[in-house]
Amino acid sequence: MSISIDHTRCVGAAQCTLAAPRVFTQDDDGYSTLLPGHDPADPMVREAARACPVRAITVREA
């Protein structure tokens, strides 16, 4: 599974960080980013993508 964040769409709502805190965090500017060593198979990744209000997160099967 692969996860991508469209940083041009991200508004820093942090819904992904709340839904999947072991995968997502916020950078110094408040925008979403992936944590180093994250597990793309974390069961909450898809929920984080659904929770994003601007649909900036894409999850694809490998």
Predicted model as a PDB file, atoms N, CA, C, CB and O in Angstrom, pLDDT in the B-factor column:
MODEL        1                                                                  
ATOM      1  N   MET A   1       0.857  -1.159   0.000  1.00 87.00           N  
ATOM      2  CA  MET A   1       0.000   0.000   0.000  1.00 87.00           C  
ATOM      3  C   MET A   1       0.911   1.232   0.000  1.00 87.00           C  
ATOM      4  CB  MET A   1      -0.980  -0.008   1.231  1.00 87.00           C  
ATOM      5  O   MET A   1       1.946   1.254   0.667  1.00 87.00           O  
ATOM      6  N   SER A   2       0.512   2.243  -0.751  1.00 93.00           N  
ATOM      7  CA  SER A   2       1.265   3.497  -0.748  1.00 93.00           C  
ATOM      8  C   SER A   2       0.342   4.648  -0.363  1.00 93.00           C  
ATOM      9  CB  SER A   2       1.913   3.758  -2.134  1.00 93.00           C  
ATOM     10  O   SER A   2      -0.852   4.649  -0.664  1.00 93.00           O  
ATOM     11  N   ILE A   3       0.934   5.617   0.307  1.00 96.00           N  
ATOM     12  CA  ILE A   3       0.194   6.780   0.783  1.00 96.00           C  
ATOM     13  C   ILE A   3       0.859   8.014   0.191  1.00 96.00           C  
ATOM     14  CB  ILE A   3       0.157   6.845   2.355  1.00 96.00           C  
ATOM     15  O   ILE A   3       2.082   8.145   0.231  1.00 96.00           O  
ATOM     16  N   SER A   4       0.054   8.915  -0.357  1.00 96.00           N  
ATOM     17  CA  SER A   4       0.612  10.184  -0.818  1.00 96.00           C  
ATOM     18  C   SER A   4      -0.250  11.323  -0.300  1.00 96.00           C  
ATOM     19  CB  SER A   4       0.705  10.226  -2.368  1.00 96.00           C  
ATOM     20  O   SER A   4      -1.460  11.191  -0.116  1.00 96.00           O  
ATOM     21  N   ILE A   5       0.421  12.449  -0.070  1.00 97.00           N  
ATOM     22  CA  ILE A   5      -0.256  13.652   0.400  1.00 97.00           C  
ATOM     23  C   ILE A   5      -0.029  14.737  -0.634  1.00 97.00           C  
ATOM     24  CB  ILE A   5       0.258  14.094   1.814  1.00 97.00           C  
ATOM     25  O   ILE A   5       1.113  15.054  -0.967  1.00 97.00           O  
ATOM     26  N   ASP A   6      -1.097  15.301  -1.138  1.00 97.00           N  
ATOM     27  CA  ASP A   6      -1.004  16.410  -2.081  1.00 97.00           C  
ATOM     28  C   ASP A   6      -0.834  17.684  -1.258  1.00 97.00           C  
ATOM     29  CB  ASP A   6      -2.274  16.490  -3.021  1.00 97.00           C  
ATOM     30  O   ASP A   6      -1.800  18.233  -0.730  1.00 97.00           O  
ATOM     31  N   HIS A   7       0.398  18.135  -1.162  1.00 95.00           N  
ATOM     32  CA  HIS A   7       0.699  19.288  -0.309  1.00 95.00           C  
ATOM     33  C   HIS A   7       0.146  20.592  -0.862  1.00 95.00           C  
ATOM     34  CB  HIS A   7       2.187  19.415  -0.126  1.00 95.00           C  
ATOM     35  O   HIS A   7       0.098  21.595  -0.149  1.00 95.00           O  
ATOM     36  N   THR A   8      -0.272  20.591  -2.120  1.00 96.00           N  
ATOM     37  CA  THR A   8      -0.902  21.792  -2.670  1.00 96.00           C  
ATOM     38  C   THR A   8      -2.356  21.912  -2.228  1.00 96.00           C  
ATOM     39  CB  THR A   8      -0.821  21.782  -4.194  1.00 96.00           C  
ATOM     40  O   THR A   8      -2.943  22.993  -2.281  1.00 96.00           O  
ATOM     41  N   ARG A   9      -2.929  20.798  -1.792  1.00 97.00           N  
ATOM     42  CA  ARG A   9      -4.327  20.796  -1.330  1.00 97.00           C  
ATOM     43  C   ARG A   9      -4.453  20.842   0.182  1.00 97.00           C  
ATOM     44  CB  ARG A   9      -5.040  19.572  -1.847  1.00 97.00           C  
ATOM     45  O   ARG A   9      -5.450  21.340   0.704  1.00 97.00           O  
ATOM     46  N   CYS A  10      -3.456  20.331   0.894  1.00 97.00           N  
ATOM     47  CA  CYS A  10      -3.515  20.236   2.351  1.00 97.00           C  
ATOM     48  C   CYS A  10      -3.715  21.621   2.972  1.00 97.00           C  
ATOM     49  CB  CYS A  10      -2.231  19.583   2.900  1.00 97.00           C  
ATOM     50  O   CYS A  10      -3.042  22.585   2.609  1.00 97.00           O  
ATOM     51  N   VAL A  11      -4.659  21.695   3.918  1.00 97.00           N  
ATOM     52  CA  VAL A  11      -4.929  22.956   4.619  1.00 97.00           C  
ATOM     53  C   VAL A  11      -4.545  22.872   6.098  1.00 97.00           C  
ATOM     54  CB  VAL A  11      -6.411  23.329   4.486  1.00 97.00           C  
ATOM     55  O   VAL A  11      -4.770  23.820   6.850  1.00 97.00           O  
ATOM     56  N   GLY A  12      -3.973  21.756   6.515  1.00 96.00           N  
ATOM     57  CA  GLY A  12      -3.531  21.616   7.893  1.00 96.00           C  
ATOM     58  C   GLY A  12      -4.641  21.371   8.893  1.00 96.00           C  
ATOM     59  O   GLY A  12      -4.513  21.756  10.055  1.00 96.00           O  
ATOM     60  N   ALA A  13      -5.719  20.745   8.476  1.00 97.00           N  
ATOM     61  CA  ALA A  13      -6.839  20.470   9.381  1.00 97.00           C  
ATOM     62  C   ALA A  13      -6.490  19.421  10.440  1.00 97.00           C  
ATOM     63  CB  ALA A  13      -8.049  20.006   8.583  1.00 97.00           C  
ATOM     64  O   ALA A  13      -7.143  19.354  11.482  1.00 97.00           O  
ATOM     65  N   ALA A  14      -5.473  18.610  10.185  1.00 96.00           N  
ATOM     66  CA  ALA A  14      -4.954  17.603  11.121  1.00 96.00           C  
ATOM     67  C   ALA A  14      -5.899  16.445  11.397  1.00 96.00           C  
ATOM     68  CB  ALA A  14      -4.618  18.257  12.408  1.00 96.00           C  
ATOM     69  O   ALA A  14      -5.698  15.710  12.364  1.00 96.00           O  
ATOM     70  N   GLN A  15      -6.915  16.265  10.581  1.00 97.00           N  
ATOM     71  CA  GLN A  15      -7.817  15.136  10.778  1.00 97.00           C  
ATOM     72  C   GLN A  15      -7.093  13.812  10.580  1.00 97.00           C  
ATOM     73  CB  GLN A  15      -9.003  15.233   9.824  1.00 97.00           C  
ATOM     74  O   GLN A  15      -7.410  12.823  11.242  1.00 97.00           O  
ATOM     75  N   CYS A  16      -6.118  13.788   9.666  1.00 97.00           N  
ATOM     76  CA  CYS A  16      -5.339  12.566   9.438  1.00 97.00           C  
ATOM     77  C   CYS A  16      -4.505  12.223  10.677  1.00 97.00           C  
ATOM     78  CB  CYS A  16      -4.420  12.730   8.199  1.00 97.00           C  
ATOM     79  O   CYS A  16      -4.382  11.056  11.049  1.00 97.00           O  
ATOM     80  N   THR A  17      -3.943  13.240  11.301  1.00 97.00           N  
ATOM     81  CA  THR A  17      -3.132  13.033  12.494  1.00 97.00           C  
ATOM     82  C   THR A  17      -3.987  12.500  13.640  1.00 97.00           C  
ATOM     83  CB  THR A  17      -2.440  14.340  12.906  1.00 97.00           C  
ATOM     84  O   THR A  17      -3.528  11.666  14.420  1.00 97.00           O  
ATOM     85  N   LEU A  18      -5.197  12.966  13.744  1.00 97.00           N  
ATOM     86  CA  LEU A  18      -6.107  12.470  14.777  1.00 97.00           C  
ATOM     87  C   LEU A  18      -6.545  11.037  14.489  1.00 97.00           C  
ATOM     88  CB  LEU A  18      -7.333  13.379  14.884  1.00 97.00           C  
ATOM     89  O   LEU A  18      -6.663  10.227  15.409  1.00 97.00           O  
ATOM     90  N   ALA A  19      -6.784  10.724  13.223  1.00 97.00           N  
ATOM     91  CA  ALA A  19      -7.270   9.390  12.851  1.00 97.00           C  
ATOM     92  C   ALA A  19      -6.163   8.332  12.875  1.00 97.00           C  
ATOM     93  CB  ALA A  19      -7.897   9.436  11.467  1.00 97.00           C  
ATOM     94  O   ALA A  19      -6.403   7.194  13.279  1.00 97.00           O  
ATOM     95  N   ALA A  20      -4.959   8.700  12.447  1.00 97.00           N  
ATOM     96  CA  ALA A  20      -3.860   7.726  12.362  1.00 97.00           C  
ATOM     97  C   ALA A  20      -2.562   8.356  12.868  1.00 97.00           C  
ATOM     98  CB  ALA A  20      -3.682   7.221  10.900  1.00 97.00           C  
ATOM     99  O   ALA A  20      -1.669   8.652  12.074  1.00 97.00           O  
ATOM    100  N   PRO A  21      -2.453   8.563  14.174  1.00 97.00           N  
ATOM    101  CA  PRO A  21      -1.291   9.254  14.732  1.00 97.00           C  
ATOM    102  C   PRO A  21       0.028   8.499  14.611  1.00 97.00           C  
ATOM    103  CB  PRO A  21      -1.540   9.544  16.158  1.00 97.00           C  
ATOM    104  O   PRO A  21       1.092   9.088  14.803  1.00 97.00           O  
ATOM    105  N   ARG A  22      -0.022   7.203  14.296  1.00 96.00           N  
ATOM    106  CA  ARG A  22       1.223   6.448  14.099  1.00 96.00           C  
ATOM    107  C   ARG A  22       1.733   6.570  12.669  1.00 96.00           C  
ATOM    108  CB  ARG A  22       1.013   4.974  14.449  1.00 96.00           C  
ATOM    109  O   ARG A  22       2.821   6.089  12.351  1.00 96.00           O  
ATOM    110  N   VAL A  23       0.947   7.214  11.802  1.00 97.00           N  
ATOM    111  CA  VAL A  23       1.315   7.346  10.387  1.00 97.00           C  
ATOM    112  C   VAL A  23       1.539   8.803   9.997  1.00 97.00           C  
ATOM    113  CB  VAL A  23       0.230   6.734   9.498  1.00 97.00           C  
ATOM    114  O   VAL A  23       2.485   9.116   9.274  1.00 97.00           O  
ATOM    115  N   PHE A  24       0.675   9.690  10.473  1.00 97.00           N  
ATOM    116  CA  PHE A  24       0.718  11.093  10.060  1.00 97.00           C  
ATOM    117  C   PHE A  24       1.143  12.009  11.209  1.00 97.00           C  
ATOM    118  CB  PHE A  24      -0.647  11.526   9.528  1.00 97.00           C  
ATOM    119  O   PHE A  24       0.915  11.712  12.381  1.00 97.00           O  
ATOM    120  N   THR A  25       1.757  13.112  10.844  1.00 97.00           N  
ATOM    121  CA  THR A  25       2.070  14.184  11.782  1.00 97.00           C  
ATOM    122  C   THR A  25       1.954  15.490  11.016  1.00 97.00           C  
ATOM    123  CB  THR A  25       3.502  14.010  12.419  1.00 97.00           C  
ATOM    124  O   THR A  25       1.606  15.497   9.835  1.00 97.00           O  
ATOM    125  N   GLN A  26       2.243  16.579  11.681  1.00 97.00           N  
ATOM    126  CA  GLN A  26       2.227  17.871  11.008  1.00 97.00           C  
ATOM    127  C   GLN A  26       3.639  18.423  10.993  1.00 97.00           C  
ATOM    128  CB  GLN A  26       1.250  18.860  11.704  1.00 97.00           C  
ATOM    129  O   GLN A  26       4.386  18.277  11.961  1.00 97.00           O  
ATOM    130  N   ASP A  27       4.003  19.064   9.877  1.00 96.00           N  
ATOM    131  CA  ASP A  27       5.330  19.660   9.770  1.00 96.00           C  
ATOM    132  C   ASP A  27       5.362  20.998  10.503  1.00 96.00           C  
ATOM    133  CB  ASP A  27       5.730  19.845   8.289  1.00 96.00           C  
ATOM    134  O   ASP A  27       4.374  21.389  11.125  1.00 96.00           O  
ATOM    135  N   ASP A  28       6.477  21.691  10.433  1.00 95.00           N  
ATOM    136  CA  ASP A  28       6.639  22.953  11.157  1.00 95.00           C  
ATOM    137  C   ASP A  28       5.656  24.028  10.716  1.00 95.00           C  
ATOM    138  CB  ASP A  28       8.040  23.462  10.982  1.00 95.00           C  
ATOM    139  O   ASP A  28       5.376  24.963  11.466  1.00 95.00           O  
ATOM    140  N   ASP A  29       5.130  23.897   9.494  1.00 95.00           N  
ATOM    141  CA  ASP A  29       4.161  24.868   8.983  1.00 95.00           C  
ATOM    142  C   ASP A  29       2.720  24.443   9.261  1.00 95.00           C  
ATOM    143  CB  ASP A  29       4.358  25.063   7.488  1.00 95.00           C  
ATOM    144  O   ASP A  29       1.786  25.165   8.914  1.00 95.00           O  
ATOM    145  N   GLY A  30       2.531  23.280   9.882  1.00 94.00           N  
ATOM    146  CA  GLY A  30       1.192  22.821  10.232  1.00 94.00           C  
ATOM    147  C   GLY A  30       0.526  21.945   9.198  1.00 94.00           C  
ATOM    148  O   GLY A  30      -0.660  21.642   9.322  1.00 94.00           O  
ATOM    149  N   TYR A  31       1.266  21.527   8.168  1.00 96.00           N  
ATOM    150  CA  TYR A  31       0.696  20.687   7.121  1.00 96.00           C  
ATOM    151  C   TYR A  31       1.029  19.215   7.366  1.00 96.00           C  
ATOM    152  CB  TYR A  31       1.210  21.128   5.741  1.00 96.00           C  
ATOM    153  O   TYR A  31       2.022  18.890   8.017  1.00 96.00           O  
ATOM    154  N   SER A  32       0.197  18.348   6.842  1.00 97.00           N  
ATOM    155  CA  SER A  32       0.363  16.915   7.058  1.00 97.00           C  
ATOM    156  C   SER A  32       1.606  16.374   6.375  1.00 97.00           C  
ATOM    157  CB  SER A  32      -0.853  16.172   6.564  1.00 97.00           C  
ATOM    158  O   SER A  32       1.990  16.802   5.286  1.00 97.00           O  
ATOM    159  N   THR A  33       2.209  15.431   7.045  1.00 97.00           N  
ATOM    160  CA  THR A  33       3.351  14.716   6.498  1.00 97.00           C  
ATOM    161  C   THR A  33       3.359  13.312   7.100  1.00 97.00           C  
ATOM    162  CB  THR A  33       4.694  15.471   6.793  1.00 97.00           C  
ATOM    163  O   THR A  33       2.732  13.064   8.130  1.00 97.00           O  
ATOM    164  N   LEU A  34       4.067  12.409   6.452  1.00 97.00           N  
ATOM    165  CA  LEU A  34       4.154  11.037   6.938  1.00 97.00           C  
ATOM    166  C   LEU A  34       5.282  10.922   7.956  1.00 97.00           C  
ATOM    167  CB  LEU A  34       4.375  10.052   5.769  1.00 97.00           C  
ATOM    168  O   LEU A  34       6.346  11.519   7.791  1.00 97.00           O  
ATOM    169  N   LEU A  35       5.042  10.164   8.987  1.00 96.00           N  
ATOM    170  CA  LEU A  35       6.076   9.920   9.981  1.00 96.00           C  
ATOM    171  C   LEU A  35       7.138   8.983   9.415  1.00 96.00           C  
ATOM    172  CB  LEU A  35       5.466   9.332  11.265  1.00 96.00           C  
ATOM    173  O   LEU A  35       6.801   8.057   8.677  1.00 96.00           O  
ATOM    174  N   PRO A  36       8.396   9.197   9.736  1.00 95.00           N  
ATOM    175  CA  PRO A  36       9.435   8.257   9.313  1.00 95.00           C  
ATOM    176  C   PRO A  36       9.139   6.877   9.887  1.00 95.00           C  
ATOM    177  CB  PRO A  36      10.841   8.744   9.760  1.00 95.00           C  
ATOM    178  O   PRO A  36       8.748   6.756  11.048  1.00 95.00           O  
ATOM    179  N   GLY A  37       9.320   5.856   9.091  1.00 94.00           N  
ATOM    180  CA  GLY A  37       9.094   4.494   9.537  1.00 94.00           C  
ATOM    181  C   GLY A  37       7.635   4.128   9.717  1.00 94.00           C  
ATOM    182  O   GLY A  37       7.323   3.137  10.377  1.00 94.00           O  
ATOM    183  N   HIS A  38       6.719   4.924   9.131  1.00 94.00           N  
ATOM    184  CA  HIS A  38       5.288   4.634   9.281  1.00 94.00           C  
ATOM    185  C   HIS A  38       4.928   3.297   8.636  1.00 94.00           C  
ATOM    186  CB  HIS A  38       4.444   5.762   8.660  1.00 94.00           C  
ATOM    187  O   HIS A  38       5.627   2.813   7.746  1.00 94.00           O  
ATOM    188  N   ASP A  39       3.848   2.724   9.093  1.00 92.00           N  
ATOM    189  CA  ASP A  39       3.341   1.467   8.547  1.00 92.00           C  
ATOM    190  C   ASP A  39       2.192   1.788   7.594  1.00 92.00           C  
ATOM    191  CB  ASP A  39       2.873   0.496   9.690  1.00 92.00           C  
ATOM    192  O   ASP A  39       1.102   2.144   8.043  1.00 92.00           O  
ATOM    193  N   PRO A  40       2.423   1.667   6.269  1.00 90.00           N  
ATOM    194  CA  PRO A  40       1.349   1.996   5.333  1.00 90.00           C  
ATOM    195  C   PRO A  40       0.147   1.060   5.441  1.00 90.00           C  
ATOM    196  CB  PRO A  40       1.879   1.966   3.925  1.00 90.00           C  
ATOM    197  O   PRO A  40      -0.930   1.377   4.936  1.00 90.00           O  
ATOM    198  N   ALA A  41       0.319  -0.078   6.089  1.00 91.00           N  
ATOM    199  CA  ALA A  41      -0.786  -1.020   6.253  1.00 91.00           C  
ATOM    200  C   ALA A  41      -1.578  -0.767   7.539  1.00 91.00           C  
ATOM    201  CB  ALA A  41      -0.254  -2.445   6.249  1.00 91.00           C  
ATOM    202  O   ALA A  41      -2.486  -1.532   7.865  1.00 91.00           O  
ATOM    203  N   ASP A  42      -1.246   0.289   8.264  1.00 93.00           N  
ATOM    204  CA  ASP A  42      -1.994   0.626   9.480  1.00 93.00           C  
ATOM    205  C   ASP A  42      -3.479   0.691   9.124  1.00 93.00           C  
ATOM    206  CB  ASP A  42      -1.499   1.990  10.100  1.00 93.00           C  
ATOM    207  O   ASP A  42      -3.846   1.358   8.157  1.00 93.00           O  
ATOM    208  N   PRO A  43      -4.328   0.020   9.878  1.00 91.00           N  
ATOM    209  CA  PRO A  43      -5.748  -0.021   9.538  1.00 91.00           C  
ATOM    210  C   PRO A  43      -6.435   1.345   9.556  1.00 91.00           C  
ATOM    211  CB  PRO A  43      -6.454  -0.936  10.481  1.00 91.00           C  
ATOM    212  O   PRO A  43      -7.517   1.486   8.986  1.00 91.00           O  
ATOM    213  N   MET A  44      -5.849   2.337  10.185  1.00 95.00           N  
ATOM    214  CA  MET A  44      -6.476   3.655  10.259  1.00 95.00           C  
ATOM    215  C   MET A  44      -6.100   4.574   9.098  1.00 95.00           C  
ATOM    216  CB  MET A  44      -6.103   4.314  11.554  1.00 95.00           C  
ATOM    217  O   MET A  44      -6.604   5.694   9.018  1.00 95.00           O  
ATOM    218  N   VAL A  45      -5.228   4.125   8.202  1.00 96.00           N  
ATOM    219  CA  VAL A  45      -4.799   4.972   7.079  1.00 96.00           C  
ATOM    220  C   VAL A  45      -5.982   5.350   6.194  1.00 96.00           C  
ATOM    221  CB  VAL A  45      -3.725   4.253   6.240  1.00 96.00           C  
ATOM    222  O   VAL A  45      -6.136   6.515   5.827  1.00 96.00           O  
ATOM    223  N   ARG A  46      -6.799   4.396   5.859  1.00 95.00           N  
ATOM    224  CA  ARG A  46      -7.955   4.695   5.008  1.00 95.00           C  
ATOM    225  C   ARG A  46      -8.941   5.639   5.711  1.00 95.00           C  
ATOM    226  CB  ARG A  46      -8.669   3.393   4.608  1.00 95.00           C  
ATOM    227  O   ARG A  46      -9.542   6.500   5.068  1.00 95.00           O  
ATOM    228  N   GLU A  47      -9.102   5.478   7.006  1.00 96.00           N  
ATOM    229  CA  GLU A  47      -9.968   6.386   7.757  1.00 96.00           C  
ATOM    230  C   GLU A  47      -9.388   7.798   7.738  1.00 96.00           C  
ATOM    231  CB  GLU A  47     -10.147   5.895   9.213  1.00 96.00           C  
ATOM    232  O   GLU A  47     -10.131   8.773   7.625  1.00 96.00           O  
ATOM    233  N   ALA A  48      -8.092   7.908   7.845  1.00 97.00           N  
ATOM    234  CA  ALA A  48      -7.442   9.223   7.781  1.00 97.00           C  
ATOM    235  C   ALA A  48      -7.681   9.879   6.427  1.00 97.00           C  
ATOM    236  CB  ALA A  48      -5.930   9.095   8.046  1.00 97.00           C  
ATOM    237  O   ALA A  48      -7.943  11.079   6.357  1.00 97.00           O  
ATOM    238  N   ALA A  49      -7.594   9.105   5.359  1.00 96.00           N  
ATOM    239  CA  ALA A  49      -7.844   9.644   4.014  1.00 96.00           C  
ATOM    240  C   ALA A  49      -9.294  10.105   3.888  1.00 96.00           C  
ATOM    241  CB  ALA A  49      -7.525   8.584   2.929  1.00 96.00           C  
ATOM    242  O   ALA A  49      -9.563  11.152   3.300  1.00 96.00           O  
ATOM    243  N   ARG A  50     -10.225   9.331   4.435  1.00 96.00           N  
ATOM    244  CA  ARG A  50     -11.642   9.716   4.392  1.00 96.00           C  
ATOM    245  C   ARG A  50     -11.910  10.960   5.231  1.00 96.00           C  
ATOM    246  CB  ARG A  50     -12.523   8.563   4.881  1.00 96.00           C  
ATOM    247  O   ARG A  50     -12.773  11.767   4.886  1.00 96.00           O  
ATOM    248  N   ALA A  51     -11.183  11.120   6.318  1.00 97.00           N  
ATOM    249  CA  ALA A  51     -11.406  12.251   7.217  1.00 97.00           C  
ATOM    250  C   ALA A  51     -10.859  13.565   6.678  1.00 97.00           C  
ATOM    251  CB  ALA A  51     -10.783  11.966   8.551  1.00 97.00           C  
ATOM    252  O   ALA A  51     -11.245  14.633   7.154  1.00 97.00           O  
ATOM    253  N   CYS A  52      -9.976  13.507   5.701  1.00 97.00           N  
ATOM    254  CA  CYS A  52      -9.373  14.727   5.164  1.00 97.00           C  
ATOM    255  C   CYS A  52     -10.442  15.582   4.477  1.00 97.00           C  
ATOM    256  CB  CYS A  52      -8.232  14.382   4.169  1.00 97.00           C  
ATOM    257  O   CYS A  52     -11.067  15.132   3.517  1.00 97.00           O  
ATOM    258  N   PRO A  53     -10.658  16.820   4.963  1.00 97.00           N  
ATOM    259  CA  PRO A  53     -11.729  17.640   4.398  1.00 97.00           C  
ATOM    260  C   PRO A  53     -11.479  18.114   2.984  1.00 97.00           C  
ATOM    261  CB  PRO A  53     -11.952  18.814   5.256  1.00 97.00           C  
ATOM    262  O   PRO A  53     -12.421  18.511   2.299  1.00 97.00           O  
ATOM    263  N   VAL A  54     -10.228  18.084   2.519  1.00 98.00           N  
ATOM    264  CA  VAL A  54      -9.924  18.545   1.154  1.00 98.00           C  
ATOM    265  C   VAL A  54      -9.432  17.406   0.266  1.00 98.00           C  
ATOM    266  CB  VAL A  54      -8.873  19.658   1.192  1.00 98.00           C  
ATOM    267  O   VAL A  54      -8.977  17.638  -0.854  1.00 98.00           O  
ATOM    268  N   ARG A  55      -9.522  16.174   0.768  1.00 97.00           N  
ATOM    269  CA  ARG A  55      -9.130  14.981   0.011  1.00 97.00           C  
ATOM    270  C   ARG A  55      -7.697  15.064  -0.507  1.00 97.00           C  
ATOM    271  CB  ARG A  55     -10.080  14.772  -1.156  1.00 97.00           C  
ATOM    272  O   ARG A  55      -7.424  14.780  -1.674  1.00 97.00           O  
ATOM    273  N   ALA A  56      -6.786  15.461   0.388  1.00 98.00           N  
ATOM    274  CA  ALA A  56      -5.375  15.602   0.013  1.00 98.00           C  
ATOM    275  C   ALA A  56      -4.608  14.292   0.127  1.00 98.00           C  
ATOM    276  CB  ALA A  56      -4.712  16.651   0.880  1.00 98.00           C  
ATOM    277  O   ALA A  56      -3.466  14.205  -0.323  1.00 98.00           O  
ATOM    278  N   ILE A  57      -5.221  13.268   0.722  1.00 97.00           N  
ATOM    279  CA  ILE A  57      -4.523  11.996   0.954  1.00 97.00           C  
ATOM    280  C   ILE A  57      -5.060  10.940  -0.007  1.00 97.00           C  
ATOM    281  CB  ILE A  57      -4.690  11.525   2.433  1.00 97.00           C  
ATOM    282  O   ILE A  57      -6.268  10.751  -0.150  1.00 97.00           O  
ATOM    283  N   THR A  58      -4.124  10.264  -0.656  1.00 97.00           N  
ATOM    284  CA  THR A  58      -4.469   9.169  -1.562  1.00 97.00           C  
ATOM    285  C   THR A  58      -3.819   7.892  -1.050  1.00 97.00           C  
ATOM    286  CB  THR A  58      -4.017   9.478  -3.025  1.00 97.00           C  
ATOM    287  O   THR A  58      -2.634   7.879  -0.714  1.00 97.00           O  
ATOM    288  N   VAL A  59      -4.605   6.816  -0.993  1.00 96.00           N  
ATOM    289  CA  VAL A  59      -4.104   5.518  -0.579  1.00 96.00           C  
ATOM    290  C   VAL A  59      -4.296   4.569  -1.750  1.00 96.00           C  
ATOM    291  CB  VAL A  59      -4.830   4.998   0.712  1.00 96.00           C  
ATOM    292  O   VAL A  59      -5.398   4.421  -2.278  1.00 96.00           O  
ATOM    293  N   ARG A  60      -3.200   3.929  -2.143  1.00 94.00           N  
ATOM    294  CA  ARG A  60      -3.248   2.990  -3.273  1.00 94.00           C  
ATOM    295  C   ARG A  60      -2.720   1.633  -2.841  1.00 94.00           C  
ATOM    296  CB  ARG A  60      -2.432   3.525  -4.476  1.00 94.00           C  
ATOM    297  O   ARG A  60      -1.761   1.534  -2.076  1.00 94.00           O  
ATOM    298  N   GLU A  61      -3.363   0.596  -3.344  1.00 87.00           N  
ATOM    299  CA  GLU A  61      -2.856  -0.757  -3.133  1.00 87.00           C  
ATOM    300  C   GLU A  61      -1.588  -0.935  -3.945  1.00 87.00           C  
ATOM    301  CB  GLU A  61      -3.915  -1.826  -3.521  1.00 87.00           C  
ATOM    302  O   GLU A  61      -1.477  -0.403  -5.050  1.00 87.00           O  
ATOM    303  N   ALA A  62      -0.646  -1.669  -3.415  1.00 74.00           N  
ATOM    304  CA  ALA A  62       0.655  -1.873  -4.100  1.00 74.00           C  
ATOM    305  C   ALA A  62       0.511  -2.714  -5.339  1.00 74.00           C  
ATOM    306  CB  ALA A  62       1.660  -2.531  -3.164  1.00 74.00           C  
ATOM    307  O   ALA A  62       1.498  -2.977  -6.025  1.00 74.00           O  
TER     308      ALA A  62                                                      
ENDMDL                                                                          
END                                                                             
